[in-house]
Amino acid sequence: MKVTSNSFQNNTLIPIEHAYTYCGGKNVSPDLKWDDIPADTKSFAIIVHDPDAPRANGWYHWLVVDIPADKTSIEKGEKISGARELKNDFQQTSYGGPCPPSGQHRYNFSIYALDVEKLDVSENDLPKTVEQIVIKHSIGKAVLTGLYKH
């Protein structure tokens, strides 16, 4: 699998409009497109994670599950029909953009192809727990890494 965006290229700076509002951004999720998908994919999940955050398990910015298997792209700021957004580390069920406390951080936009249509997770599950369940059902993965400095 591979994932691309018109908003930023792999290992380049994420534009400020995608940053969290506290960091001067508009908190708009970037467009994403994924392809080279496993033939037996039943759904997708998106997890956006900052592994450089100064806390155990990093910081989870966006968790989207139950994305229909025929959906292979999203537009900037799009809410995905039929999908569920789960609670991130901002305690919100929506996209939370980059906003590192200091220095430059990496933001991994991971797309997972899954072997189930619906994941047995709830919006109250911890992000790390959701990620573990996503990985358990993953049959393919692609990562786009963006950088952001506050």
C-alpha atoms as one frame of an Amber mdcrd trajectory, in Angstrom:
protein
   0.000   0.000   0.000   0.975   3.638  -0.348  -0.556   6.906   0.824  -0.063
  10.379  -0.624  -1.395  13.888  -0.053  -1.575  17.078  -2.081  -1.185  18.984
   1.212   2.392  17.806   1.936   4.945  15.268   0.759   6.513  12.512   2.870
   8.985  13.897   5.442   8.193  17.544   4.658   6.527  20.284   6.716   2.765
  20.150   7.226   1.100  23.480   6.243  -0.168  25.591   9.168  -3.848  25.236
   8.151  -3.619  21.584   9.294  -2.159  22.547  12.709  -4.221  22.608  15.893
  -5.937  25.942  16.607  -3.840  26.527  19.758  -0.776  26.550  17.471  -2.311
  29.077  15.073  -3.756  26.590  12.602  -7.270  25.955  11.336  -7.297  22.297
  12.506  -8.325  21.026   9.047  -7.433  17.437   8.204  -5.321  17.094   5.034
  -6.435  15.308   1.890  -5.217  11.702   1.692  -5.212   9.144  -1.115  -4.246
   5.494  -0.760  -3.745   2.754  -3.330  -2.101  -0.633  -3.970  -4.740  -2.037
  -1.623  -4.938  -5.744  -0.675  -7.725  -7.452  -2.650  -9.505  -8.815   0.443
  -9.763  -5.448   2.256 -13.103  -5.077   4.072 -12.544  -1.609   5.575  -9.861
   0.970   6.378  -8.684   2.822   9.464  -6.689   6.047   9.759  -4.481   6.732
  12.769  -2.487   9.943  13.067   0.178   9.708  15.745   3.060  11.844  17.035
   5.754   9.433  18.300   7.892  12.386  19.480   5.389  13.679  22.050   6.977
  13.757  25.524   4.763  11.057  27.053   4.370   7.298  27.034   2.823   6.067
  23.759   3.265   9.476  22.080   0.178  11.530  21.160  -2.788  10.327  19.095
  -4.260  13.067  16.900  -6.915  11.260  14.848  -8.512   7.824  14.876 -11.014
   6.900  12.175 -12.355   3.354  11.796 -14.961   1.526   9.703 -14.036   3.434
   6.541 -15.803   1.592   3.691 -13.558  -0.609   1.524 -14.490   1.313  -1.649
 -13.248   4.610  -0.149  -9.652   5.255  -1.234  -9.289   9.000  -0.680 -10.554
  11.882   1.410 -10.686  15.582   0.676  -9.285  18.245   2.982 -11.520  18.505
   6.065 -13.859  15.712   4.895 -16.002  13.785   7.359 -16.085  10.233   6.006
 -19.601   8.903   5.484 -20.155   5.592   7.266 -16.945   5.849   9.293 -16.514
   6.490  13.020 -14.091   8.965  14.595 -12.878   7.868  18.009 -11.532   9.860
  20.959  -7.994  11.196  20.453  -5.564  12.477  23.094  -7.227  15.919  22.902
 -10.307  14.065  24.238 -12.164  14.905  21.017 -13.765  12.647  18.400 -12.367
  14.610  15.476  -9.092  15.511  13.792  -6.592  17.244  16.075  -3.749  18.835
  14.165  -0.067  19.116  15.029   0.885  21.285  17.998   4.173  20.144  19.527
   5.182  21.703  22.865   8.679  22.410  21.515  10.929  21.498  18.619  10.024
  19.637  15.453   7.892  16.504  15.675   6.951  13.750  13.218   3.283  13.053
  12.485   2.566   9.615  11.045  -0.611   9.446   8.947  -1.146   5.664   8.846
  -3.762   4.009   6.656  -4.600   0.414   7.524  -6.421  -2.084   5.303  -8.481
  -4.314   7.588  -9.967  -7.806   7.392 -13.299  -6.767   8.998 -16.000  -4.274
   7.969 -16.571  -2.991  11.512 -14.136  -2.914  14.410 -15.274  -3.837  17.900
 -14.131  -0.576  19.501 -15.895   2.340  21.150 -15.163   6.050  21.294 -14.256
   5.636  24.971 -11.470   3.119  24.301  -7.985   4.485  24.836  -6.257   5.396
  21.556  -3.459   2.866  22.192  -6.095   0.130  22.655  -7.783   1.129  19.388
  -4.410   1.025  17.628  -3.705  -2.473  18.984  -7.077  -3.746  17.704  -6.498
  -2.070  14.319  -3.072  -3.726  14.036  -4.582  -7.119  14.944  -6.959  -6.814
  11.953  -4.473  -5.174   9.576  -3.704  -6.843   6.234  -1.865  -3.820   4.823
  -0.461  -0.493   5.976   0.884   2.705   4.441   2.389   5.696   6.258   2.817
   9.326   5.209   5.011  11.261   7.657   4.657  15.013   8.010   6.796  17.335
  10.111   5.695  20.275  12.223   7.562  22.752  14.431   5.863  25.129  16.882
